[in-house]
Amino acid sequence: MHNCPPPKDALKDWLKQYPSVEDRYGHLLLEARKAPDTALVDALRPYFESAHLDAREHFHTQIGIDLHPDSDGGEAAPSYPRCLPPTARRGLFGEVAAGLATEAYQKTFLGQHAWFVPIFLFRYHADVEAYLWTLNFDPDRKRQIFGRFGSDFIGVALSDTGEVVRVIAGEAKWRKNLTESQVDGILLGPKKKNKKTGISEHNGRGVWYELNRDTPIPHGLRQLQRLLEARDPDGFAAAILSIDQAIAARDASFPRTNLLVIAGNGAATRSSSEPVIPWEVLPEEYTAPHDLQVVEMILEDGEELIDALYDSLWDAD
């Protein structure tokens, strides 16, 4: 299970926050005060190890690598998630950042719900398992990895008796530089030349499209339920039952918040405290009936931070 609290003191020292709430739209700009250093990596490491622990144990078991410190796994044995290629690690960073922001800044989020991330969904990444399997036999077979299908992130709010009373589901996107064109591509989809006009236009298949058309109960919630059943069926019995009842009835009996997290380095022309997504009103492209929470993480030397952080995970193995 994921049981590590977010390092709030380190986050406060690292990121300046600009929260706003307008009707059913929450916007949180997190802006780096400084470049990352060893102290920040050390502070973030326990949270990221906790987020990846379930998938790490699952994948290593699947491919037959012993996680015991005294095991003789061989120097070439891959270690999840350190062994993943850079692009995959950046994607994982964005997904963990979604959980980190949700748990650390819930008092600034729309509704101030008591969000809780019992476990991350990383084991449901079939191409990572295939990649690790091959890498275990041939360390030179490195390649890019296809992304994981379904919700990037799922969190819940629980009642006093443990039932799920609200769900937060979302998309997390990393870009090296958050320029206007990069952000438009995230939100509106890639550009394609219109055959009639000859003008390149967004195809409309970006994040807004995905959020607008998602099923009332996100698929990731079923995945979360299955993980709770496998990891702690007694401790989360009420949550498991409430999810199962909602899915069986095809009824979203608990309300939902959609989350969009965009992380990356700020554009060279960006001014301090300037968001990449307008915060004043709900974006007109967003038409889903659920509340929307946007988080922008504008970093400095973000790729260096990700590399240092992921290189440090379970470094003693």
N, C-alpha and C positions, 0 to 999 in steps of 0.2 A: 504494500500500500504506500501511497504518497503521504508521508507524515512529517514533513519538514516545513516549518513556518517560513514565510518570506523574510529575508534580512532587511527589515524596514529601516534600520539606522543607516546601513550602507546605501540603500536606495535613496534615502533622503539626502545623504551627502553627495550622491552622484547625479541625481535627476531632479531638476526643478519642475514643479507641476503647475499646470494651468487648467483647472477643471471648469466645466460649465454644464448646465442642464437647462434645456429649453423644451418644455412640454414632455414629449416621449422620446427625446433625443439627448443623449449624454455625450459629451466630448471631453477627452482628457489628453492634453499635450504634455508629454514628458520630454524634457530637453536636457541633454547632458551638460553639466556644469564644467566638466573637465574630461580629459582623455582617461581611458581605463588604466589601472595600475595593478600590481600584484595583490594589493590589499582587496581591491574589488573582486578580482578573480577568486581569491580565497573566501570572500564572503558569499559569492554566488554559488560556489561549487557544491555545498551540501544540498541546496535546493535542486540543482540540476541533476545531481546523482539520485536524489529521491524520485525525481520525475521520470528518470530513465530506468530505475531499478527493475520494475516489473518486466519491461521489454528485454532488458539485459539478461535477466535470469531465464526468461522464456527462450530467447534466441540461442543463448549459449547451451541450454539443455537440448534444443532441437538439433544443433549441429555437433553436439558431443564434446563440448569444451568445459572442463571442470573449473568452476569459479573459486574453488578453495585456494587460499594463498599458497599452500604447500604443494599444490598439484604440479605435475610435470606436463603442462600443456604444450610445451615446446615454444621456442622463441617466435616462431612464425604464426602462432595461433592468433586469430583476429580478436580484438577486444571491442565490443559494442559499448558506446557509440564512437569511440575514438577512431576506429579504423575506417569510418565512412568518408567518402570524398567530400571536398569542401562545400559544394553546392548542397548536398544532402544535410550537412551539419548546419548550414545557414537556415535551411528550412526548419530543422528541429529546434534551433534557437528561437525562431519566431513562435513556434507552437508552445514552447515552455514559457516564453515571455508573455503569452496570452494568459497562462495560469498565474504567473508571477504578478502581473498587473491586476488581475481579477482579485487575487487574495490580498495583495498589499494595499490596494487603493479602493477597496469596496466602499469606503465611506464617502468617496468622491464620485462614485459611479451613480448613474441614474437609479433612483429608488433606494439606494443604500442597503441593498439586500445583503444578507450574511452568506456570501458565496463561499463554497467549499469545493475543493478538488480532491476527491478521495483517491483517485488514481488516474494516470495518463493513459492514452490509448495507443501508445507506440508499438505494442506487439502486433497490432493489426496493420502491418506494413509488409505485405507479402514479398515485395521486391528486395527489401532489406534482408529477409531470411534467405532468399535465393542468392543474393550477393555474398552474404557471409558464408553460406554453404560452399560456394565455389572458391572463395578466398581462403577458406580453411585448407583446401587441397592444393591450391595454386596461388601463392601470395602475390604473383605478378598479374593476376587477372582483375585489375582495377578498372572500373567503368563508372559512368554516371548512373544514378538510381531514379527510377520512376517514383513519382509522389504517391502518397497514401490516399486512397479514396475515402470519401465521407467527411465528417466534421473534423476540422483541425483541432478543435478544443471543445470539451464539455465540462461544465461545472453545475452544481446544484445548490439549492437552498433547502434545508431540512426543517421539518417541524420539531417541536419539543419531543415528540414520540418517534422521530426518525423517518417519517414519510417525506418523499420529495414534494415540495410545495411550489417550486419554481425552477426553471432550467435556464442556463446561459449557454448558448452554442455559437461557435464562431469560426471565422477565417483569420488566419495569420499569414502575413506576407512580409518577406524580407527583400529589400533591394539595396544594392551597394550605395546608390545615390538616389535620394528621393526627389528627383526633378519633376517638373509638372508633367512631362510626357510619360515618365515612368509611372506616376501615380494615376494618370488618366488610363494607362494601359491596364493597371490593376483593377480599377473601378469599372471601366467600360469595355474591356477586352482589347485584344490586339487590333491593329489597323489593317485594313485590306482595301485595295483600290476598287472603287466603284466602276464597273465596266461601262456604265452609261455616262457618268460625269468625268471619269478619269481622276477623281479626287480620292485620296485615301481617307477612309472613315473607320471608326471603331466598330467592331462587329456586334457590340452589345452583349457579349458573353463574358463579362467580367464579374467581379465580386457582387455587385448589386443584383445582377441576373441570378447568381447562385443563391443568394439570400432570399430573394423574392420568390423563387420557385421551390424552395426546400419544403419537405413534407412537414406537416404540423408537429409530428414527433420526430426529431432528428434521428437518423440511423445510429449516430454515435451514442445515443442514450441506451440503445439495446446493447451495444458493445460495452458500455460502462456497466450495465447490469450484469452481463456475463462475467466481467472481471471481478465484480463484487461477490458473485456467487463462487468464483474460484478462490478468491483470496480471503474473504471474511464474510461467509454467509450468515453467521450468527450476529455479528456486530452490525450488519447492514440489512437484516431481515426485513425491516419495515420499508426501507428504501427499495429493496428488490421487489417486494410485493406491489408497492404503489406503481413502480414502472411497468411491471408485468400486467397489472390491471389496465393501465392506460393503453398499452400497446394492444392487448387483447380486444379492447373496446374500440380501437382505432379512434380514440378520443384524447385530445390534448387537454386533459383535465387540470393540468397545472399551467399557469402562464409562463411566458418565455421572453427572454431578452436575447437579441442577436448581438454578437460582438464582432467587431472588425479591428484587428491590430495590424498596424503597418509600422515596420521598424527599418531603420537604415540611417546612413549618414545624410546630413542635410545638404541640400544643393548649395553650390558655391555662391549663388546670388541670393540665398535666403537670409532674411533678417531675423534677429533674435525674437523669440516668442511668436513667430509667424507660423500658423498651421498649414499643412498641405491639403486638408479637407476643411471647408468652411464650417464654423461651429455655431453660427447664429440661428440657423433654421435647419430642419430635417432635410437632407438632400432629396431633391425632387425625383431622382432616379430610384430611390428606395421606396417601394410600395408594399412591402410586407406588413401584416397587421401587428407585428410584435414591436416592442420597444427596441431602440437601437442605441448601442454604446460603441463609440469609436475611441480607440487609443492610438495616438501617434507617439512613437519612440524615436526621437531625433538624436542620434548618437554621434560621437566623435571617435574615429578609428574603430568603427564597429566590427569590421572583419578581423582586425587584430585581436579584439576582445574575444570574439567567437573562437578563433584558433587557439588562443591561450587557454580559454576556459575548457574547450573540449579536449585539448591535449592533456589537461590536468585531471580529467575525470578518471577515477580509480587508477591513478598514476603509480600506485604502489604494487599493482598486480604484476 
